[in-house]
Amino acid sequence: IDAEILALMDEAVYMTTGEITAHIGAGGTIVRDRLMAMFNRNQIVRADVHARPNLQRATMCLWAIDIDAFIAGEGEE
């Protein structure tokens, strides 16, 4: 699954957990576990998005190959 996740992310700027799960076709728990394992091994980066300031849990998580994916205009000339 890790190789599939990396291949997907190589084609996208960033993806949500749900998008990755839909493309991989595996169960959501398995995909979330693999994403966290990859994050803990410094293979991917994560951004937590909160829709409101009082939420304790993130509304969604965004995943990417590196931090530059979350910086607008990075790599554009």
C-alpha positions in Angstrom: 0.0 0.0 0.0 2.9 2.4 0.8 4.1 2.3 -2.8 0.6 2.9 -4.1 0.2 5.9 -1.8 3.6 7.4 -2.9 2.7 6.8 -6.6 -0.6 8.7 -6.1 1.0 11.6 -4.3 3.6 11.8 -7.0 0.8 12.8 -9.4 -1.0 15.2 -7.1 0.0 18.3 -5.2 -1.7 17.0 -2.1 -4.6 14.7 -1.2 -7.0 14.2 1.6 -7.2 10.9 3.5 -10.6 10.3 1.8 -9.2 10.8 -1.7 -6.3 8.4 -1.0 -8.7 5.8 0.4 -11.0 6.0 -2.6 -8.1 5.6 -5.1 -6.4 2.8 -3.2 -9.6 0.9 -2.6 -8.5 -0.4 0.8 -10.4 0.2 4.0 -10.1 3.6 5.6 -8.5 2.3 8.8 -5.8 0.5 6.9 -5.0 3.6 4.7 -5.0 5.9 7.8 -2.6 3.6 9.6 -0.3 3.4 6.6 -0.3 7.2 6.1 0.6 7.7 9.8 3.4 5.1 9.6 4.8 6.8 6.5 4.5 10.2 8.2 6.3 8.9 11.3 9.1 7.6 9.0 9.4 11.1 7.4 8.3 9.8 4.0 5.4 12.2 3.7 4.1 15.3 5.3 0.7 16.1 6.9 -1.4 19.3 7.3 -4.3 19.3 9.7 -7.2 21.6 8.6 -9.6 22.9 11.1 -12.9 24.4 9.9 -13.5 26.2 13.1 -11.2 27.4 15.9 -12.9 25.4 18.7 -12.5 22.0 17.1 -10.3 19.6 19.0 -9.9 17.3 16.0 -9.0 18.4 12.5 -11.8 18.6 9.9 -9.5 16.9 7.4 -5.9 15.9 6.9 -4.0 16.8 3.8 -1.0 14.6 2.8 1.8 15.4 0.4 5.3 14.2 -0.6 7.0 17.3 0.9 6.1 20.6 2.6 6.4 22.6 -0.6 3.1 21.2 -1.7 1.4 23.4 0.8 3.1 26.6 -0.2 1.3 28.6 -2.9 3.3 29.4 -6.0 6.3 27.1 -4.9 8.1 26.0 -8.0 6.2 28.3 -10.3 7.9 31.0 -12.4 
